[in-house]
Amino acid sequence: MAKNRLKKNSILNFVAVAILTVIGIVLSVCSFRIPFTSTTYNGFANSISLGLDLAGGISVVYDCSLSPDSNTNDLDAAIDATVARLESVIGGEYSEAVITRQGSTGIRIEVPSVTDSDEIFGLIGDPTPLYMTLEENGEAYITGADISNVYVSYQDSQYGVVINFTDEGRTKFSNLTNDAANGSQNIYLYLGEVSEENLWNTLTCDQRITSGSTFISSGGDSAWTYDDAEEYSLKIMSGTFNVTLDLKESSVISATLGTEALKYVIIGGAVGLFLIFLIMWLRYGDFGFLASFALIIYIVLMLFFLQAISFVQLTLPGLAGIVLSIGMAVDGAVIIFEKVREDYRSGKKIPMACKNGFKRAFWPIFDSNITTIFTSLILYILGTSSIQGFAITLLIGIVLSMFMNLVILRFFVKWYLPFNSVKAKPLHLPKQLKPVKEDETPVVEVVAEGGATND
């Protein structure tokens, strides 16, 4: 009776997991319109952000040197600050752009799915610093180095730009507005060097401003549109760099190459998975089917996390990380089942061999995977963008492989044993050194009080 109940529970568990897996596969690879809405669901695989080498795009490398208006003499710190500001300037327009340092004085910008380099150079190729003075063509109180952020805003029924100042810039702006309020009440804004032709706007100020930010709208007769305000905000923001950017390298990568590479990787991966499933069945029988089932769940989870984690961008090195992690996932299952075979060969029954197999395999799997996880973290922290793409997919894959082998596969074996706990042939187990009859009823030993043993 108890055995029938265990079988029923196992069937229900396998059916539930199978249904969830089928749903996961559909959500991974299928695109469809969500009923009663105008939204189209693209699937996990189609929603993964692709890197430059797969999607094509623009790659630009700049060499950096301290700008005349820089508020620091530390080039290293200035480059780090410039990377952060470039992420604001370019990331606002192209969310998939990757801006990283290259070498000691370089900055690399990669923007997937963009084929017109003028779009990128239009944002950062001609920085326009902002200067604020109390007199026309006078000495600048505030420069781009005093600005922390610039963005479009809508206030008083018109579009404009909000300028946020650094701590030092906040003090300067407070003093500037105080002097203006007590003098001519005018503040002159220049986009570019202080000269008559670069006069952009004239502000009227009748009181001191200490908030550390200001809103600037059109200084002419016509109000700005959103695009006008955005153009000025990008110009000002690009003029706040603490370094001068000298173009060193620019290249356009065709999306065709990446599409072909991705197609062949998918075909090769499908063939490889088929061979893995076949070899696992030939070697481990029903256990091989369970491992293949767990591996399918692993792949669905991998696709989900690749599209769910915002900073993950799939590249060709990233695909290599996925392939390597799949190999380690299969390797973990092999270690478990080989331990099971060893215990069975020594004379233990199948349930005990399975229990010991998982127990003995835990530390070898844990140690090897933890080592790989630490290696992935180091590569991600210290590596270039291509190395980071490899490291992040490998890290995700290794964590999922541990979950697959130590959790999912353990449950699958546990649910399988009520159907077969004595027959070695379906599991392709080796002959025992001390054979046990498959129909032999296990001997239960009861220790009586006083230490006597009753059979």
N, C-alpha and C positions, 0 to 999 in steps of 0.2 A: 504493500500500500504506500509506504513511504517512498519507495523507488519510483512508483508511478507518479507520485506528486512531484518528485524532483524532475522527472522527464517532462511533465507538463509545464513546470516553471521554466525549464531550459528552452522548451519550444517557444513559449511566449517571449522569453528574453531574446532569442535569436530572431524571431519574427519582428519584434519591435526595433531591434538594431538594424535589421535588413531594410525595413521601411524608412527609417531615418537616413540610412546610407543612400538609398535610392533618391530620396528627397534632396540630400546633399549633392549627389551627382547632377541632378537636374538643375539645382541652383548654381552649380559650378560652371556648367558648359552651355546652358540654354539661355537664349534671350527671348523675352516675351513682354507683351504689354500687360500691365497689371489691370485686372478687371475693374471696371467702373472708375477708372482714372485715365489721365492722359500720359502717365509715366511709363516709360519702357524700362524693364529690368534687363540688364546686360549680362548677368552672371558673374561669378567670382573671377573666372579666368579672363574675361574681357574687361574687367574693371581694374586689373593690376596695372599700376603705373610702370611704363616702360622707359628704360634709360636711353641714352643717346645712341648707343650702338645697335639697339633693336628698333627704335622708333624713327631714327634719323634726326637731324637737327643741326644746330650751330654750336661750335666749340670755339671759345675765344680765350686767349691767354694774355694777361696784362703784366707788365713789369712795373713795380711800384717804387716811388721815391717820395720823400717828405715834401709836401706842398708848402709854398711860402706862407700860407695862412695857418699852418698846422699849429695846434696848441700843445704839441708834445715833441720831444726830441727822440722818442723811442719808436723807431720804425716798426719793430715787431708788434707793439701794441697798436700803432696806427693802422697796420694792415689788418689786424683782427677786427678793429672797429670798422674799417672800410668793408670787410666781408659782411659784417652784420648789416651795414647800411645798404649794401648792394642787394642783400636778401630782401630788404624792405622795398627798394626801388624796383627790382626785377620780379621778385616773388609776388608782388601785388598784381602784376600783369600775367606772369607765367608761373603758376603754382608748382609745376614740375621742374622748374629750373634748379640746378645744383651749382652752388658757388662754394669753392674750396680753395685753400691755399695750395700753391705749388712751389716747392722749394722754399728758400729763405725770403725771397722778395717778389714772388709771383702770385697771381690770383687767376684761377681757371673758372670760367663760366660755361656751363653746358645747359642748353635749352632744347629739350626734345621737341619734335614735331614742328619746328620752325625752320623754314628754308630761306627766309629773307634776312640776311645779316643786318640790313639797315634798320630793322625793327629793334634789334638789340643796341646797335650803335646809337640809335635815336634816343635811347634811355640813358646811356652812360658814356657815349662817345664824345659829347660836348658838354661837360659839366658847366653850370652857370651859377657861380656863387652869389649869395645875397649879401648886400652891405646896407647898413643903416647909418645915416648921418643926421646931424642937427642943422647943417647948412648945405645948400646946393653945392655939389662938388667938394664938400668938406671932408674932414677926416672921419674914417669909419669908426663908429662906436662898437658895432657888432658885425661879425663876419660869419661865414658858413661854419667855422669851427665851434661857434657858440650855439648851434642849433642841434637838437637831438632827434627831432622827427617833424615831418611835414605831411599833411594829409588833407584830402578834400572834405569839406563840411558844408552844410546848408543851414544858414542862420539868417534871421531877419528877411526871410522870403527871397534869398539869393544865394547862389553858390560862391564859395570862396575857399581859401586855404587856411588851415590852422597851423601855426608855427609854434612848436614846443622847444623851449630852450634848455640847455644843460644847466647844471647848478651855477657854474660861473656865468653863463649867458643870462640866466635869470637875474642875477645881481646887476649885470651890465644893462639889461633891458629896463630894470627898475630905475636905475640911475638916469638912463636915457630919457625915459618918460617923465621923470621928475624935472630934469633940466628943460625938456620941451614945454612942460606945463607952466614953468616959471619964466619962459622966454618967448620964442616965436610961436610956440604951440604946434610946430610942424616937425614931422620926421620924414626924411627922404629915403626912399628905398630904391636901390639900384640892383638890377640883375646883370651881373658882369662887373667889370672894373668901374670905379666911380668916375663917370663922365656924363656929359649932357645927353648924349644919345642913348645911354643905358638907364636913364631915369625911368623907373617902372611905375611908381606910385608915390603919392604924397599923403601921409596920414596926419590927421588933426588930433592932437592930444591935449586935453585940459586937466588931466589928473594923473598922478603916479599909478602905474600898474605893477603889482607885485605878484601876480598869479603865475608868472613864468610861461605864459603863452599869449598869443594874440591871434585874432581872426582878421584876415585881409581879403577884401572883395575887390571888384572891378573899380579902377580909378577913373574910368572913362564914362561916356554917356550911356553905353550899352552894357547890360548886365552880362556876366559870364554864364556860359552853359557849363554843364558838368565836365565836358571834354576840355573846355578852356581851363577850368580850375585844375583838372588833373594834369594837364600839360605843364602848368606853372609849378604845381607841387612836385612833379618829377624833376623839373629843371632845378628847383631850389634844393631838393634832397640830394641830387647828384652833385651839387656844388658844396655839400657839407663834408666831402671826403677829406680826411687828413693827409691823403697821399695824392700824388699825381700819377695818373694811369697812362702808361705808354703801351700802345698795342704792339704785342710781340708776335702773336700767331693767331690766325683766324682760318677756320675750315668749315665746310659744309659737308655733312655726312648724309649720304643717300639712305632713305628709308627702305629701299629695295634690298640692300644688303642685309639689313637686320631682319626683314620679313622672311627672306630666304633662309637665313640662319635659324630663325625661330621655327620655321616649318620643318626643317630637317631635324631639329632637336626634338620636336613633338613626335615625328615619325620614329626617330631612334628610340625615344623614351617608351613609346607604345610597344615597339618590338622587344625592347629590353624587359619591360614589365611582363610581357607574355612569356618570355624565356624564364624569368624568375619564377612565375607561377608554375610553369611546367617542371622546372628543376626541383622546386620545393615539394611538389606533389610526388615526383619520382623518388625523392629521398625520404620524405616524412609522411606520405600518405595523407590521412585525414588531418593530421597536424599541419601539413603543408597548405591544405585548404583554409584552415583557420588563420594561418599566417598571411595568406593572400587576402583574405577578407579584412584582416586588421590593416594590411598595407593599403587597401583601397580607402579605408577610413582615414588613414594617415595622409593620403594625397588630397582628399577633400578638405581636411583641416589645414593642410599646407596652403592650398589655393585660397581658403578663407582668410587666413592670417596675412598672406601676401597682399591682398587687396584691402584688408581692414586696417593695417598699420600704416599710418599716413606717410611716414618718412621712408618707407621701403620703396625702392625703385629697381625693377628687375632689369638686369644687364646680362651680357653673355657670361662674365665671371659669376654672376648670381646664379645663372642656370647650372654652372659647374658646381656651385655650393649645394644646389638642390639634388643633383645627381649623387654627389658624395654623401649627403645625409640619407638618401634612400638606400644607398649601399650599406651604410652603418646601421640603418633600421633592420635591413635583412640580416646583417651580420649578428645583430642582437638576438633575433629569432633563432638563427642557426646555433648560437651558443647555448640557448635554453634547451633546444631539442636534442642537441648532442649530450648535454648533461643528463637529460631524461633517458636517452639511450644507454648511457654508461650505467646509470642506476638500475635500469631494467636488466641489462646484461648481467649485472652482479647478483641478480636473484630477487629483486624487489618487485612487488606487484605494481601495476600501471598507476593507480592513484598515488601511491607513495613515491614512485619514481618521478611523477609529475611534480609533486610537492617539493621533493628534494632538488629536482632539476631547476625550478624557479629560484629556490633558495640559494643554490650553489652558483647560479648564473648572475645573481643580483650584483655582487661586488665587481666582477669583471666588467659587466655592462656599465655600472655606475662610474667606476674609475676611468674607463676609456672615454666615456661621454663627458664627464666633468672636465677632463683634461682638454677635450676638444672645445668645450664651451669657453674655458678660460682663453684658449688660443684665439677663438673667434672674437672675443671681447677685445683682446689686445690688438688684433688686426683691424677691428673697427675703429678703435680709438686712435691708433697710430698710422693707419694705412691711408693711401690715396683713395679717391672716389671709386675707382674700379675695384680695388682691394676691399673697400667697405661693402660694395655690392655683393662680393663673394662671402664676406664675413657674416653679414646680416642674414642671408638666406641659409647659410650653414648653421648659424645659431638657432634660428627658428626650427630648422629641420632636425637638429640634434635633440632639442627639448621635446619635440613631438615624437621622435623615435623612442625616447625613454618612456614617454607616456604610452606609446603603442605597445612596447614589449613588456613593461612592468605592470601595466594596468589593463589595457584592452585585451591583450593576448592571454593574460592570466585568467580573466573572466571567461573568455571563450573556451579555454581548456576546462575550466571548472564546470561550465554548462554542458560540455561535450561528454564528460565522464559518466553521467547517468545512463547514456546510451551505449557506452562501451568502456568498461573498466577491466576487462579480462582478455579480450581478443587482441593479439599483437599484430596480426596480419594487416588489418586496415591502417595501422599506424606505421607499417614497415619497420617494426622494431627488430633488433637482432635476436639470435638465439641466446637463451640464458645459459650461463655456466652451470646453474642448478635449475633445470627446467621446472616450471610450475604448470600443472594442467590447467587449461583455460576454463574448464568447468568445475575446477576444484573450489569447494566452499571454504572461505577463510576460517581458520581456527581462532576462536575467541577465547582468550585466557582471562579468567576471573581470579583475582587474588583474594582469597578468603582471609578472614581475620586469623591472625597467628602465622600468616605467611604461607599457608598451603595453597596449592595450585590445582584447580579443577578444570578438566578439559570439557 
